Amino acid sequence: MAARNPGVEFDPSWIQSVHVNLPATKRRAEQLGIRRTVKKHYQAAWELRAVTCIDLTTLAGDDTLSNVNRLCFKAKNPVMRELIKAMDVEDLGITVGAVCVYPNRVADAVRSLKAAGASHIPVASVATGFPCGQTPLKTRLEEIRLAVEDGAREIDIVINRQMALTGDWKGVYDEVKMMKEACGEAHLKTILATGELGNLVNVYKASLVCMMAGADFIKTSTGKEGVNATLMVGLVMVRAIREYFERTGYKIGFKPAGGIRSAKDACTWLSLMKEELGDEWTRPDLFRLGASSLLIDIERQLFHFVYGRYAASHEIPMS
Ligand SMILES: O=C[C@H](O)COP(=O)(O)O
């Protein structure tokens, strides 16, 4: 397990020095989806790895105790038992990386995982006026404290886009630093909402600022913006993670989120991590996929790997 990032002093000259080569980023992102394809056993292995990195998410106004219970059952048993047996991976004890819910559902999720004997799976809560962050700072900080009190071990905050868009990076830094303090022992994931940051330079700057303020993870999107996780944005963010690591020695995690629905997409994100940051960043302590419906497709692909045909929907009922 990597040492947690304590953050560093705000460094405006580092922020000012940021620039992004747009055509090169575009070219590299385009190659990612097509250059590397994994097949057969390798594909199944990558898909299983992707499962372990999923923050299995439900973030809906109509979330209830019963769908949170169902989500937690799925978190503990993400792939049908017969597939796990057929692939001979029972001893790996595969679960998802975390369950991600709204603050009001944290206590339900903690209870439900406990009842399922799966308290080792952390509950992550979005907080700070997710998804827009348009509530007073005092309220946003209190929301974090309450979610932690209810048992959240990871907190996904949204950054202040108004400050980011007006270039008030010190303001963003100060808020994120206070949020980190409010998290206590809980891990802090900072959502940049990249679809609302205007350009890739702002994405890089926001990534650096959050890491300087002590983020454990940087995350692309809430899943509620018009444009969510894209490979271009992902590339810029992982390059910022690399630069932060080279300058400070701290390893920060990355979480693309929003619109990731296919096993192929999940493998492409994994290959981005492997190629840009190395194998260490393809594991759940440094990589998560925020997704509400990705698991269905991964399970379907694994079914195809085992049986050589796609499942009828009644054959994967818990998906
Ligand atoms: O953080 C997770 C996202 O909200 C999930 O987005 P999604 O529903 O598009 O998978």
The ligand as an SDF file (V2000), in Angstrom:
LIG
                    3D

 10  9  0  0  0  0  0  0  0  0999 V2000
  -18.8890    8.0740   -9.9360 O   0  0  0  0  0  0  0  0  0  0  0  0
  -19.5720    7.3860  -10.6390 C   0  0  0  0  0  0  0  0  0  0  0  0
  -20.4710    7.8770  -11.6820 C   0  0  0  0  0  0  0  0  0  0  0  0
  -21.4770    8.6780  -11.1500 O   0  0  0  0  0  0  0  0  0  0  0  0
  -21.0870    6.7450  -12.4270 C   0  0  0  0  0  0  0  0  0  0  0  0
  -21.5220    7.1900  -13.6690 O   0  0  0  0  0  0  0  0  0  0  0  0
  -22.3080    6.1880  -14.6500 P   0  0  0  0  0  0  0  0  0  0  0  0
  -23.6850    6.0430  -14.0380 O   0  0  0  0  0  0  0  0  0  0  0  0
  -22.3250    6.8950  -15.9660 O   0  0  0  0  0  0  0  0  0  0  0  0
  -21.6070    4.8820  -14.6920 O   0  0  0  0  0  0  0  0  0  0  0  0
  1  2  2  0
  2  3  1  0
  3  4  1  0
  3  5  1  0
  5  6  1  0
  6  7  1  0
  7  8  2  0
  7  9  1  0
  7 10  1  0
M  END
$$$$
